[in-house]
Amino acid sequence: YDAVVEICSPRRFIQIITKRLRVANELVQEPSIRRCEYSRYPISVPNALELPSPAFIKHIQFKRQAEVRCVWQAGSLGLVPAYLQCPEVAACCAIHKL
């Protein structure tokens, strides 16, 4: 199944997810949001400080996706598995078959 999910209301989408994460893990911080950077693996650069977080790097074969990611920092509970149900985010999205 090849499709794209468009987030039509990004601010609302992020607010809903952030609120749910805060319920699951009390002190979750606001997310970092940025476009993915695309590169071949392994990545080697003279200055590692120039690299974005690995969470924002994808293999170059996926460049056509032009993906944007949100990354939330873990709160007081640290990294623990969480299952979030957020049916209300569906109102923020549209699915397009490719």
C-alpha positions as CSV (number, residue, x, y, z in Angstrom):
1,Y,0.0,0.0,0.0
2,D,1.7,3.2,-1.1
3,A,0.2,6.4,0.3
4,V,1.0,9.6,2.0
5,V,-0.6,11.0,5.1
6,E,-0.9,14.8,4.9
7,I,-1.1,16.6,8.2
8,C,-3.4,19.4,7.2
9,S,-3.3,21.1,10.6
10,P,0.2,20.6,11.9
11,R,0.0,22.8,15.0
12,R,-3.2,21.1,16.2
13,F,-1.7,17.7,15.4
14,I,1.4,18.5,17.5
15,Q,-0.7,20.0,20.3
16,I,-2.8,16.8,20.6
17,I,0.2,14.4,20.6
18,T,2.1,16.6,23.1
19,K,-1.0,16.7,25.4
20,R,-1.3,12.9,25.2
21,L,2.4,12.4,25.9
22,R,2.2,14.7,28.9
23,V,-0.6,12.5,30.3
24,A,1.5,9.4,29.8
25,N,4.8,10.9,31.0
26,E,4.3,14.0,33.1
27,L,7.1,16.3,32.1
28,V,7.5,15.8,28.4
29,Q,9.0,18.9,26.7
30,E,7.9,20.6,23.5
31,P,9.1,18.7,20.4
32,S,12.0,19.5,18.2
33,I,10.6,19.8,14.6
34,R,12.7,19.8,11.5
35,R,12.9,18.4,8.0
36,C,14.9,15.2,7.5
37,E,18.3,15.3,6.0
38,Y,19.1,12.6,3.5
39,S,22.5,11.0,3.2
40,R,24.2,7.7,2.3
41,Y,25.2,5.5,5.3
42,P,27.6,5.6,7.0
43,I,27.9,9.4,7.4
44,S,31.3,10.9,7.9
45,V,31.9,14.6,8.3
46,P,34.9,16.5,9.6
47,N,32.9,18.0,12.5
48,A,30.3,15.8,14.1
49,L,28.7,18.9,15.7
50,E,27.4,19.9,12.2
51,L,25.2,16.8,12.1
52,P,21.6,16.9,13.2
53,S,20.3,14.4,15.6
54,P,20.2,10.8,14.1
55,A,16.4,11.1,14.5
56,F,16.4,13.5,11.6
57,I,18.6,11.6,9.2
58,K,17.3,9.2,6.5
59,H,18.9,7.3,3.8
60,I,19.1,9.1,0.5
61,Q,16.9,6.6,-1.2
62,F,13.9,8.2,0.6
63,K,14.6,11.8,-0.4
64,R,11.5,12.0,-2.6
65,Q,9.5,11.7,0.7
66,A,10.5,15.2,1.9
67,E,9.7,14.1,5.5
68,V,9.4,16.3,8.5
69,R,9.8,14.8,11.9
70,C,8.8,15.7,15.5
71,V,10.9,14.4,18.4
72,W,9.7,14.7,22.0
73,Q,12.2,14.5,24.9
74,A,11.3,12.0,27.5
75,G,9.9,13.3,30.7
76,S,10.4,12.3,34.4
77,L,9.7,8.7,33.7
78,G,12.5,8.4,31.1
79,L,12.2,6.1,28.1
80,V,9.3,3.8,28.8
81,P,7.0,2.2,26.3
82,A,3.8,4.0,25.9
83,Y,0.7,3.2,23.8
84,L,-1.1,6.4,22.9
85,Q,-4.6,6.5,21.5
86,C,-5.3,9.8,19.7
87,P,-8.3,9.3,17.4
88,E,-8.8,13.0,17.4
89,V,-5.7,13.5,15.3
90,A,-7.5,11.9,12.3
91,A,-9.4,15.3,11.9
92,C,-6.0,16.9,11.3
93,C,-5.0,14.5,8.5
94,A,-5.8,13.4,5.0
95,I,-4.7,10.2,3.2
96,H,-3.7,10.3,-0.4
97,K,-3.0,7.1,-2.4
98,L,0.0,7.3,-4.6
